Amino acid sequence: MGLVASQARLLMLTAYKSDLEFKMQQISQKRLLLAATAINVMYNQDAQAVLQNLDKQLELQMKIYETQHKAVSTEYDSVNKIIDKNIEKSFKYVA
């Protein structure tokens, strides 16, 4: 992979990583709102079941995003190493 292609890939991965972090933060915020709502409907069994179901769905989505984030971080590190090697090779040719 060439230096320019690696740089473009790195930029794309950075944007995707930021997007995943934002989505995870939104889910955390939704779960906090659910917890606050759960306090208000503590005595309504049907509402509690609905809230628990929503919380499970949000937790599952969070795990998916965390897995994707981990994969992107790994690929980001890999592309960064490729860029470093390309730069190192370029300077060896010059020197």
Backbone atoms as SQL, in Angstrom:
CREATE TABLE atoms (id INTEGER PRIMARY KEY, chain TEXT, resi INTEGER, resn TEXT, atom TEXT, x REAL, y REAL, z REAL);
INSERT INTO atoms VALUES
  (1, 'A', 1, 'MET', 'N', 0.867, -1.175, 0.000),
  (2, 'A', 1, 'MET', 'CA', 0.000, 0.000, 0.000),
  (3, 'A', 1, 'MET', 'C', 0.908, 1.231, 0.000),
  (4, 'A', 2, 'GLY', 'N', 0.636, 2.159, -0.905),
  (5, 'A', 2, 'GLY', 'CA', 1.440, 3.362, -1.009),
  (6, 'A', 2, 'GLY', 'C', 1.169, 4.331, 0.121),
  (7, 'A', 3, 'LEU', 'N', 2.036, 5.291, 0.235),
  (8, 'A', 3, 'LEU', 'CA', 1.932, 6.270, 1.314),
  (9, 'A', 3, 'LEU', 'C', 0.643, 7.079, 1.221),
  (10, 'A', 4, 'VAL', 'N', 0.287, 7.501, 0.026),
  (11, 'A', 4, 'VAL', 'CA', -0.931, 8.305, -0.138),
  (12, 'A', 4, 'VAL', 'C', -2.171, 7.473, 0.182),
  (13, 'A', 5, 'ALA', 'N', -2.182, 6.235, -0.296),
  (14, 'A', 5, 'ALA', 'CA', -3.321, 5.357, -0.012),
  (15, 'A', 5, 'ALA', 'C', -3.418, 5.078, 1.484),
  (16, 'A', 6, 'SER', 'N', -2.279, 4.897, 2.119),
  (17, 'A', 6, 'SER', 'CA', -2.269, 4.654, 3.566),
  (18, 'A', 6, 'SER', 'C', -2.785, 5.864, 4.327),
  (19, 'A', 7, 'GLN', 'N', -2.377, 7.043, 3.903),
  (20, 'A', 7, 'GLN', 'CA', -2.846, 8.271, 4.557),
  (21, 'A', 7, 'GLN', 'C', -4.354, 8.428, 4.389),
  (22, 'A', 8, 'ALA', 'N', -4.854, 8.137, 3.190),
  (23, 'A', 8, 'ALA', 'CA', -6.296, 8.227, 2.948),
  (24, 'A', 8, 'ALA', 'C', -7.043, 7.225, 3.817),
  (25, 'A', 9, 'ARG', 'N', -6.510, 6.013, 3.909),
  (26, 'A', 9, 'ARG', 'CA', -7.135, 4.977, 4.743),
  (27, 'A', 9, 'ARG', 'C', -7.124, 5.412, 6.206),
  (28, 'A', 10, 'LEU', 'N', -6.031, 5.995, 6.647),
  (29, 'A', 10, 'LEU', 'CA', -5.912, 6.462, 8.025),
  (30, 'A', 10, 'LEU', 'C', -6.952, 7.537, 8.328),
  (31, 'A', 11, 'LEU', 'N', -7.150, 8.458, 7.400),
  (32, 'A', 11, 'LEU', 'CA', -8.167, 9.497, 7.584),
  (33, 'A', 11, 'LEU', 'C', -9.565, 8.893, 7.655),
  (34, 'A', 12, 'MET', 'N', -9.840, 7.915, 6.792),
  (35, 'A', 12, 'MET', 'CA', -11.146, 7.263, 6.798),
  (36, 'A', 12, 'MET', 'C', -11.376, 6.517, 8.116),
  (37, 'A', 13, 'LEU', 'N', -10.340, 5.823, 8.584),
  (38, 'A', 13, 'LEU', 'CA', -10.454, 5.090, 9.847),
  (39, 'A', 13, 'LEU', 'C', -10.653, 6.037, 11.024),
  (40, 'A', 14, 'THR', 'N', -9.980, 7.166, 11.008),
  (41, 'A', 14, 'THR', 'CA', -10.137, 8.151, 12.073),
  (42, 'A', 14, 'THR', 'C', -11.570, 8.667, 12.118),
  (43, 'A', 15, 'ALA', 'N', -12.124, 8.951, 10.948),
  (44, 'A', 15, 'ALA', 'CA', -13.509, 9.435, 10.891),
  (45, 'A', 15, 'ALA', 'C', -14.478, 8.367, 11.378),
  (46, 'A', 16, 'TYR', 'N', -14.267, 7.123, 10.959),
  (47, 'A', 16, 'TYR', 'CA', -15.156, 6.032, 11.365),
  (48, 'A', 16, 'TYR', 'C', -15.051, 5.781, 12.865),
  (49, 'A', 17, 'LYS', 'N', -13.831, 5.842, 13.382),
  (50, 'A', 17, 'LYS', 'CA', -13.606, 5.649, 14.815),
  (51, 'A', 17, 'LYS', 'C', -14.329, 6.728, 15.621),
  (52, 'A', 18, 'SER', 'N', -14.243, 7.966, 15.163),
  (53, 'A', 18, 'SER', 'CA', -14.935, 9.067, 15.841),
  (54, 'A', 18, 'SER', 'C', -16.446, 8.882, 15.794),
  (55, 'A', 19, 'ASP', 'N', -16.941, 8.411, 14.660),
  (56, 'A', 19, 'ASP', 'CA', -18.374, 8.158, 14.512),
  (57, 'A', 19, 'ASP', 'C', -18.841, 7.088, 15.493),
  (58, 'A', 20, 'LEU', 'N', -18.069, 6.019, 15.628),
  (59, 'A', 20, 'LEU', 'CA', -18.422, 4.957, 16.573),
  (60, 'A', 20, 'LEU', 'C', -18.385, 5.466, 18.013),
  (61, 'A', 21, 'GLU', 'N', -17.390, 6.270, 18.345),
  (62, 'A', 21, 'GLU', 'CA', -17.308, 6.824, 19.696),
  (63, 'A', 21, 'GLU', 'C', -18.515, 7.703, 19.994),
  (64, 'A', 22, 'PHE', 'N', -18.940, 8.483, 19.006),
  (65, 'A', 22, 'PHE', 'CA', -20.118, 9.333, 19.175),
  (66, 'A', 22, 'PHE', 'C', -21.371, 8.487, 19.388),
  (67, 'A', 23, 'LYS', 'N', -21.526, 7.422, 18.606),
  (68, 'A', 23, 'LYS', 'CA', -22.691, 6.544, 18.751),
  (69, 'A', 23, 'LYS', 'C', -22.697, 5.865, 20.120),
  (70, 'A', 24, 'MET', 'N', -21.527, 5.456, 20.600),
  (71, 'A', 24, 'MET', 'CA', -21.456, 4.830, 21.922),
  (72, 'A', 24, 'MET', 'C', -21.836, 5.836, 23.003),
  (73, 'A', 25, 'GLN', 'N', -21.430, 7.068, 22.825),
  (74, 'A', 25, 'GLN', 'CA', -21.776, 8.102, 23.798),
  (75, 'A', 25, 'GLN', 'C', -23.282, 8.364, 23.788),
  (76, 'A', 26, 'GLN', 'N', -23.893, 8.349, 22.610),
  (77, 'A', 26, 'GLN', 'CA', -25.342, 8.531, 22.519),
  (78, 'A', 26, 'GLN', 'C', -26.078, 7.403, 23.234),
  (79, 'A', 27, 'ILE', 'N', -25.603, 6.181, 23.079),
  (80, 'A', 27, 'ILE', 'CA', -26.240, 5.047, 23.747),
  (81, 'A', 27, 'ILE', 'C', -26.106, 5.184, 25.255),
  (82, 'A', 28, 'SER', 'N', -24.953, 5.585, 25.722),
  (83, 'A', 28, 'SER', 'CA', -24.775, 5.793, 27.165),
  (84, 'A', 28, 'SER', 'C', -25.750, 6.839, 27.685),
  (85, 'A', 29, 'GLN', 'N', -25.935, 7.883, 26.906),
  (86, 'A', 29, 'GLN', 'CA', -26.868, 8.938, 27.294),
  (87, 'A', 29, 'GLN', 'C', -28.306, 8.405, 27.325),
  (88, 'A', 30, 'LYS', 'N', -28.674, 7.600, 26.342),
  (89, 'A', 30, 'LYS', 'CA', -30.020, 7.019, 26.316),
  (90, 'A', 30, 'LYS', 'C', -30.236, 6.095, 27.507),
  (91, 'A', 31, 'ARG', 'N', -29.192, 5.342, 27.874),
  (92, 'A', 31, 'ARG', 'CA', -29.324, 4.442, 29.022),
  (93, 'A', 31, 'ARG', 'C', -29.494, 5.232, 30.315),
  (94, 'A', 32, 'LEU', 'N', -28.827, 6.364, 30.424),
  (95, 'A', 32, 'LEU', 'CA', -29.011, 7.215, 31.606),
  (96, 'A', 32, 'LEU', 'C', -30.438, 7.751, 31.671),
  (97, 'A', 33, 'LEU', 'N', -30.975, 8.147, 30.519),
  (98, 'A', 33, 'LEU', 'CA', -32.365, 8.613, 30.483),
  (99, 'A', 33, 'LEU', 'C', -33.328, 7.487, 30.845),
  (100, 'A', 34, 'LEU', 'N', -33.032, 6.276, 30.385),
  (101, 'A', 34, 'LEU', 'CA', -33.865, 5.130, 30.744),
  (102, 'A', 34, 'LEU', 'C', -33.839, 4.880, 32.247),
  (103, 'A', 35, 'ALA', 'N', -32.674, 5.014, 32.840),
  (104, 'A', 35, 'ALA', 'CA', -32.562, 4.810, 34.287),
  (105, 'A', 35, 'ALA', 'C', -33.390, 5.845, 35.036),
  (106, 'A', 36, 'ALA', 'N', -33.353, 7.083, 34.571),
  (107, 'A', 36, 'ALA', 'CA', -34.150, 8.133, 35.209),
  (108, 'A', 36, 'ALA', 'C', -35.640, 7.863, 35.033),
  (109, 'A', 37, 'THR', 'N', -36.024, 7.388, 33.861),
  (110, 'A', 37, 'THR', 'CA', -37.428, 7.063, 33.601),
  (111, 'A', 37, 'THR', 'C', -37.861, 5.867, 34.441),
  (112, 'A', 38, 'ALA', 'N', -36.966, 4.914, 34.626),
  (113, 'A', 38, 'ALA', 'CA', -37.288, 3.720, 35.412),
  (114, 'A', 38, 'ALA', 'C', -37.636, 4.083, 36.849),
  (115, 'A', 39, 'ILE', 'N', -36.984, 5.089, 37.375),
  (116, 'A', 39, 'ILE', 'CA', -37.286, 5.532, 38.737),
  (117, 'A', 39, 'ILE', 'C', -38.721, 6.047, 38.811),
  (118, 'A', 40, 'ASN', 'N', -39.156, 6.748, 37.768),
  (119, 'A', 40, 'ASN', 'CA', -40.504, 7.311, 37.752),
  (120, 'A', 40, 'ASN', 'C', -41.594, 6.254, 37.584),
  (121, 'A', 41, 'VAL', 'N', -41.279, 5.151, 36.926),
  (122, 'A', 41, 'VAL', 'CA', -42.301, 4.121, 36.669),
  (123, 'A', 41, 'VAL', 'C', -42.029, 2.848, 37.467),
  (124, 'A', 42, 'MET', 'N', -41.390, 3.004, 38.581),
  (125, 'A', 42, 'MET', 'CA', -40.954, 1.870, 39.373),
  (126, 'A', 42, 'MET', 'C', -42.089, 0.917, 39.764),
  (127, 'A', 43, 'TYR', 'N', -43.270, 1.433, 39.920),
  (128, 'A', 43, 'TYR', 'CA', -44.365, 0.613, 40.420),
  (129, 'A', 43, 'TYR', 'C', -45.254, 0.061, 39.313),
  (130, 'A', 44, 'ASN', 'N', -44.964, 0.354, 38.067),
  (131, 'A', 44, 'ASN', 'CA', -45.742, -0.140, 36.941),
  (132, 'A', 44, 'ASN', 'C', -44.965, -1.293, 36.293),
  (133, 'A', 45, 'GLN', 'N', -45.456, -2.531, 36.467),
  (134, 'A', 45, 'GLN', 'CA', -44.754, -3.721, 35.994),
  (135, 'A', 45, 'GLN', 'C', -44.571, -3.734, 34.478),
  (136, 'A', 46, 'ASP', 'N', -45.612, -3.332, 33.735),
  (137, 'A', 46, 'ASP', 'CA', -45.517, -3.337, 32.276),
  (138, 'A', 46, 'ASP', 'C', -44.454, -2.350, 31.798),
  (139, 'A', 47, 'ALA', 'N', -44.440, -1.186, 32.391),
  (140, 'A', 47, 'ALA', 'CA', -43.459, -0.175, 32.005),
  (141, 'A', 47, 'ALA', 'C', -42.043, -0.639, 32.346),
  (142, 'A', 48, 'GLN', 'N', -41.910, -1.328, 33.475),
  (143, 'A', 48, 'GLN', 'CA', -40.595, -1.842, 33.855),
  (144, 'A', 48, 'GLN', 'C', -40.091, -2.854, 32.830),
  (145, 'A', 49, 'ALA', 'N', -40.972, -3.723, 32.373),
  (146, 'A', 49, 'ALA', 'CA', -40.582, -4.724, 31.380),
  (147, 'A', 49, 'ALA', 'C', -40.152, -4.058, 30.074),
  (148, 'A', 50, 'VAL', 'N', -40.879, -3.035, 29.672),
  (149, 'A', 50, 'VAL', 'CA', -40.533, -2.309, 28.448),
  (150, 'A', 50, 'VAL', 'C', -39.175, -1.631, 28.605),
  (151, 'A', 51, 'LEU', 'N', -38.957, -1.003, 29.749),
  (152, 'A', 51, 'LEU', 'CA', -37.683, -0.320, 29.988),
  (153, 'A', 51, 'LEU', 'C', -36.517, -1.309, 30.040),
  (154, 'A', 52, 'GLN', 'N', -36.740, -2.459, 30.656),
  (155, 'A', 52, 'GLN', 'CA', -35.684, -3.469, 30.708),
  (156, 'A', 52, 'GLN', 'C', -35.352, -3.975, 29.307),
  (157, 'A', 53, 'ASN', 'N', -36.382, -4.151, 28.490),
  (158, 'A', 53, 'ASN', 'CA', -36.168, -4.589, 27.115),
  (159, 'A', 53, 'ASN', 'C', -35.378, -3.538, 26.329),
  (160, 'A', 54, 'LEU', 'N', -35.747, -2.269, 26.489),
  (161, 'A', 54, 'LEU', 'CA', -35.020, -1.190, 25.816),
  (162, 'A', 54, 'LEU', 'C', -33.563, -1.135, 26.275),
  (163, 'A', 55, 'ASP', 'N', -33.348, -1.320, 27.563),
  (164, 'A', 55, 'ASP', 'CA', -31.992, -1.295, 28.096),
  (165, 'A', 55, 'ASP', 'C', -31.161, -2.438, 27.515),
  (166, 'A', 56, 'LYS', 'N', -31.754, -3.622, 27.388),
  (167, 'A', 56, 'LYS', 'CA', -31.042, -4.759, 26.806),
  (168, 'A', 56, 'LYS', 'C', -30.681, -4.483, 25.349),
  (169, 'A', 57, 'GLN', 'N', -31.606, -3.870, 24.614),
  (170, 'A', 57, 'GLN', 'CA', -31.336, -3.538, 23.215),
  (171, 'A', 57, 'GLN', 'C', -30.194, -2.528, 23.107),
  (172, 'A', 58, 'LEU', 'N', -30.221, -1.521, 23.972),
  (173, 'A', 58, 'LEU', 'CA', -29.156, -0.518, 23.962),
  (174, 'A', 58, 'LEU', 'C', -27.807, -1.127, 24.355),
  (175, 'A', 59, 'GLU', 'N', -27.837, -2.027, 25.318),
  (176, 'A', 59, 'GLU', 'CA', -26.606, -2.687, 25.749),
  (177, 'A', 59, 'GLU', 'C', -26.022, -3.530, 24.611),
  (178, 'A', 60, 'LEU', 'N', -26.891, -4.235, 23.890),
  (179, 'A', 60, 'LEU', 'CA', -26.447, -5.038, 22.756),
  (180, 'A', 60, 'LEU', 'C', -25.843, -4.152, 21.669),
  (181, 'A', 61, 'GLN', 'N', -26.517, -3.048, 21.371),
  (182, 'A', 61, 'GLN', 'CA', -26.000, -2.119, 20.359),
  (183, 'A', 61, 'GLN', 'C', -24.659, -1.544, 20.796),
  (184, 'A', 62, 'MET', 'N', -24.520, -1.258, 22.076),
  (185, 'A', 62, 'MET', 'CA', -23.262, -0.733, 22.611),
  (186, 'A', 62, 'MET', 'C', -22.139, -1.754, 22.420),
  (187, 'A', 63, 'LYS', 'N', -22.417, -3.032, 22.677),
  (188, 'A', 63, 'LYS', 'CA', -21.400, -4.070, 22.502),
  (189, 'A', 63, 'LYS', 'C', -20.986, -4.186, 21.038),
  (190, 'A', 64, 'ILE', 'N', -21.947, -4.051, 20.135),
  (191, 'A', 64, 'ILE', 'CA', -21.638, -4.095, 18.703),
  (192, 'A', 64, 'ILE', 'C', -20.703, -2.947, 18.340),
  (193, 'A', 65, 'TYR', 'N', -21.035, -1.740, 18.802),
  (194, 'A', 65, 'TYR', 'CA', -20.196, -0.575, 18.512),
  (195, 'A', 65, 'TYR', 'C', -18.812, -0.714, 19.141),
  (196, 'A', 66, 'GLU', 'N', -18.750, -1.265, 20.348),
  (197, 'A', 66, 'GLU', 'CA', -17.455, -1.447, 20.999),
  (198, 'A', 66, 'GLU', 'C', -16.587, -2.425, 20.210),
  (199, 'A', 67, 'THR', 'N', -17.209, -3.496, 19.695),
  (200, 'A', 67, 'THR', 'CA', -16.478, -4.467, 18.889),
  (201, 'A', 67, 'THR', 'C', -15.965, -3.822, 17.605),
  (202, 'A', 68, 'GLN', 'N', -16.824, -3.048, 16.945),
  (203, 'A', 68, 'GLN', 'CA', -16.412, -2.355, 15.726),
  (204, 'A', 68, 'GLN', 'C', -15.305, -1.347, 16.028),
  (205, 'A', 69, 'HIS', 'N', -15.434, -0.657, 17.133),
  (206, 'A', 69, 'HIS', 'CA', -14.429, 0.336, 17.529),
  (207, 'A', 69, 'HIS', 'C', -13.077, -0.338, 17.757),
  (208, 'A', 70, 'LYS', 'N', -13.100, -1.497, 18.401),
  (209, 'A', 70, 'LYS', 'CA', -11.866, -2.235, 18.658),
  (210, 'A', 70, 'LYS', 'C', -11.216, -2.668, 17.341),
  (211, 'A', 71, 'ALA', 'N', -12.034, -3.141, 16.393),
  (212, 'A', 71, 'ALA', 'CA', -11.511, -3.556, 15.090),
  (213, 'A', 71, 'ALA', 'C', -10.913, -2.372, 14.338),
  (214, 'A', 72, 'VAL', 'N', -11.596, -1.239, 14.376),
  (215, 'A', 72, 'VAL', 'CA', -11.095, -0.043, 13.695),
  (216, 'A', 72, 'VAL', 'C', -9.799, 0.432, 14.345),
  (217, 'A', 73, 'SER', 'N', -9.729, 0.376, 15.661),
  (218, 'A', 73, 'SER', 'CA', -8.509, 0.793, 16.362),
  (219, 'A', 73, 'SER', 'C', -7.329, -0.095, 15.968),
  (220, 'A', 74, 'THR', 'N', -7.582, -1.397, 15.851),
  (221, 'A', 74, 'THR', 'CA', -6.534, -2.327, 15.447),
  (222, 'A', 74, 'THR', 'C', -6.066, -2.026, 14.028),
  (223, 'A', 75, 'GLU', 'N', -7.018, -1.820, 13.121),
  (224, 'A', 75, 'GLU', 'CA', -6.656, -1.501, 11.739),
  (225, 'A', 75, 'GLU', 'C', -5.952, -0.149, 11.657),
  (226, 'A', 76, 'TYR', 'N', -6.389, 0.793, 12.456),
  (227, 'A', 76, 'TYR', 'CA', -5.763, 2.122, 12.511),
  (228, 'A', 76, 'TYR', 'C', -4.290, 1.985, 12.881),
  (229, 'A', 77, 'ASP', 'N', -4.022, 1.193, 13.921),
  (230, 'A', 77, 'ASP', 'CA', -2.636, 0.982, 14.344),
  (231, 'A', 77, 'ASP', 'C', -1.819, 0.313, 13.241),
  (232, 'A', 78, 'SER', 'N', -2.435, -0.654, 12.561),
  (233, 'A', 78, 'SER', 'CA', -1.761, -1.357, 11.477),
  (234, 'A', 78, 'SER', 'C', -1.409, -0.409, 10.329),
  (235, 'A', 79, 'VAL', 'N', -2.360, 0.418, 9.927),
  (236, 'A', 79, 'VAL', 'CA', -2.114, 1.374, 8.843),
  (237, 'A', 79, 'VAL', 'C', -1.063, 2.396, 9.268),
  (238, 'A', 80, 'ASN', 'N', -1.105, 2.792, 10.514),
  (239, 'A', 80, 'ASN', 'CA', -0.105, 3.734, 11.027),
  (240, 'A', 80, 'ASN', 'C', 1.300, 3.134, 10.930),
  (241, 'A', 81, 'LYS', 'N', 1.438, 1.837, 11.236),
  (242, 'A', 81, 'LYS', 'CA', 2.734, 1.166, 11.130),
  (243, 'A', 81, 'LYS', 'C', 3.191, 1.108, 9.675),
  (244, 'A', 82, 'ILE', 'N', 2.251, 0.854, 8.764),
  (245, 'A', 82, 'ILE', 'CA', 2.588, 0.814, 7.338),
  (246, 'A', 82, 'ILE', 'C', 3.103, 2.180, 6.888),
  (247, 'A', 83, 'ILE', 'N', 2.440, 3.231, 7.329),
  (248, 'A', 83, 'ILE', 'CA', 2.876, 4.587, 6.974),
  (249, 'A', 83, 'ILE', 'C', 4.280, 4.850, 7.516),
  (250, 'A', 84, 'ASP', 'N', 4.514, 4.461, 8.757),
  (251, 'A', 84, 'ASP', 'CA', 5.842, 4.656, 9.346),
  (252, 'A', 84, 'ASP', 'C', 6.915, 3.909, 8.554),
  (253, 'A', 85, 'LYS', 'N', 6.605, 2.666, 8.139),
  (254, 'A', 85, 'LYS', 'CA', 7.563, 1.882, 7.356),
  (255, 'A', 85, 'LYS', 'C', 7.811, 2.529, 5.997),
  (256, 'A', 86, 'ASN', 'N', 6.743, 3.044, 5.367),
  (257, 'A', 86, 'ASN', 'CA', 6.913, 3.710, 4.074),
  (258, 'A', 86, 'ASN', 'C', 7.789, 4.952, 4.199),
  (259, 'A', 87, 'ILE', 'N', 7.581, 5.707, 5.255),
  (260, 'A', 87, 'ILE', 'CA', 8.397, 6.905, 5.484),
  (261, 'A', 87, 'ILE', 'C', 9.848, 6.509, 5.738),
  (262, 'A', 88, 'GLU', 'N', 10.026, 5.454, 6.535),
  (263, 'A', 88, 'GLU', 'CA', 11.380, 4.986, 6.839),
  (264, 'A', 88, 'GLU', 'C', 12.091, 4.536, 5.559),
  (265, 'A', 89, 'LYS', 'N', 11.390, 3.799, 4.693),
  (266, 'A', 89, 'LYS', 'CA', 11.977, 3.362, 3.420),
  (267, 'A', 89, 'LYS', 'C', 12.332, 4.559, 2.551),
  (268, 'A', 90, 'SER', 'N', 11.462, 5.542, 2.517),
  (269, 'A', 90, 'SER', 'CA', 11.709, 6.731, 1.702),
  (270, 'A', 90, 'SER', 'C', 12.976, 7.450, 2.146),
  (271, 'A', 91, 'PHE', 'N', 13.174, 7.560, 3.444),
  (272, 'A', 91, 'PHE', 'CA', 14.359, 8.244, 3.942),
  (273, 'A', 91, 'PHE', 'C', 15.621, 7.408, 3.735),
  (274, 'A', 92, 'LYS', 'N', 15.497, 6.082, 3.706),
  (275, 'A', 92, 'LYS', 'CA', 16.659, 5.237, 3.435),
  (276, 'A', 92, 'LYS', 'C', 17.123, 5.431, 1.997),
  (277, 'A', 93, 'TYR', 'N', 16.167, 5.599, 1.076),
  (278, 'A', 93, 'TYR', 'CA', 16.525, 5.814, -0.327),
  (279, 'A', 93, 'TYR', 'C', 17.196, 7.165, -0.514),
  (280, 'A', 94, 'VAL', 'N', 16.746, 8.154, 0.216),
  (281, 'A', 94, 'VAL', 'CA', 17.299, 9.501, 0.098),
  (282, 'A', 94, 'VAL', 'C', 18.704, 9.557, 0.695),
  (283, 'A', 95, 'ALA', 'N', 18.876, 8.896, 1.836),
  (284, 'A', 95, 'ALA', 'CA', 20.161, 8.945, 2.526),
  (285, 'A', 95, 'ALA', 'C', 21.112, 8.046, 1.817);
